[in-house]
Structure formats: C-alpha cells, structure tokens
Amino acid sequence: MVKLNMHAAKTHLSRYIKRVQKGETILICRRNIPIAEIRPVPQPPARRRPVGLDKGKIRIPKSFYDPLPDDLTNLFNGRKS
C-alpha cells in the first residue's frame, strides 16, 4: 500500500491512478494522518454465469404449491387470526 500526503497526491495524481489500475491501493494522508483510500473498483466477471447451473440438484416437493393455511394468509393480509 502506498501512503501519500495530500500535496504529492494532487501533484502526481495521474501517476498514482495508473498504479491503482494495476491493483495497488493508495492511502491519502493529511499531515501523515490517513483520511482517504483510493483502490481499484472490482471488475465484473469476464463472462456471464450460465443459466441452470444446479439443474437436477434441487427438488421442490409438490406440497410447496399447496395453499397456505388461513391463519398465515390472514397475517400476510394484515388481518388477525
């Protein structure tokens, strides 16, 4: 991690931004007291995740689609049981 005082950061910002692009983190200080950090932004994955990675690994029982009990439905609708 590079530690810089404010003046050096302002004077050579483009130089330090190039280092950040390569993965370094820059700590900006005012009178040697850390006040900010410049770090690379996480990059999105190079390719999209394929759909259906876990196909066939998960089983949903038929009872999942059964209606909810009345007391639970009433709670969802804001009514007392």
C-alpha positions in Angstrom: 0.0 0.0 0.0 1.3 3.4 -1.0 1.0 6.2 1.6 0.9 9.7 0.3 0.4 13.2 1.7 -2.2 15.4 0.0 0.3 17.5 -1.8 2.0 14.6 -3.5 -1.3 13.0 -4.4 -2.5 16.2 -6.1 0.7 16.8 -7.9 1.1 13.3 -9.3 -2.5 12.0 -9.4 -2.3 10.5 -12.9 0.9 8.6 -12.0 -0.8 7.1 -8.9 -4.1 6.3 -10.8 -2.0 4.1 -13.1 -0.7 2.2 -10.1 -4.3 1.8 -8.8 -5.3 0.4 -12.2 -2.6 -2.3 -11.7 -4.2 -3.3 -8.4 -2.4 -1.2 -5.8 -4.2 0.7 -3.0 -3.2 4.3 -2.3 -3.7 5.8 1.2 -4.1 9.6 1.2 -3.0 11.4 4.3 -3.2 14.9 5.7 -0.1 15.6 7.8 0.6 11.9 8.0 -2.9 11.1 9.3 -4.8 8.8 6.9 -8.0 10.4 5.6 -8.9 8.5 2.4 -8.1 5.4 0.3 -8.0 5.0 -3.4 -8.4 1.4 -4.6 -9.3 -0.4 -7.7 -13.0 -0.9 -8.4 -13.9 -4.6 -8.6 -14.3 -5.7 -12.2 -17.4 -7.6 -13.4 -16.8 -11.2 -14.3 -15.4 -11.7 -17.8 -18.4 -13.8 -18.9 -22.0 -14.3 -17.7 -22.9 -17.1 -15.4 -24.8 -19.8 -17.4 -28.4 -20.4 -16.5 -29.3 -23.7 -14.9 -26.0 -24.5 -13.1 -27.8 -26.5 -10.4 -30.4 -28.1 -12.7 -31.4 -31.5 -11.3 -29.7 -30.9 -7.9 -32.7 -29.3 -6.2 -36.1 -30.9 -5.7 -39.2 -28.9 -4.9 -41.9 -31.1 -3.3 -45.4 -30.9 -4.7 -46.6 -29.7 -1.3 -44.7 -26.4 -2.0 -47.6 -25.3 -4.3 -50.3 -26.1 -1.7 -52.3 -23.1 -0.5 -51.1 -21.6 2.7 -53.1 -22.1 5.9 -55.8 -19.5 6.6 -54.2 -18.1 9.7 -50.9 -17.5 7.8 -52.7 -15.9 4.9 -54.6 -13.6 7.3 -51.3 -12.5 8.8 -49.9 -11.6 5.3 -53.1 -9.6 4.6 -52.9 -7.7 7.9 -55.9 -9.4 9.5 -55.9 -11.0 12.9 -56.5 -14.8 13.1 
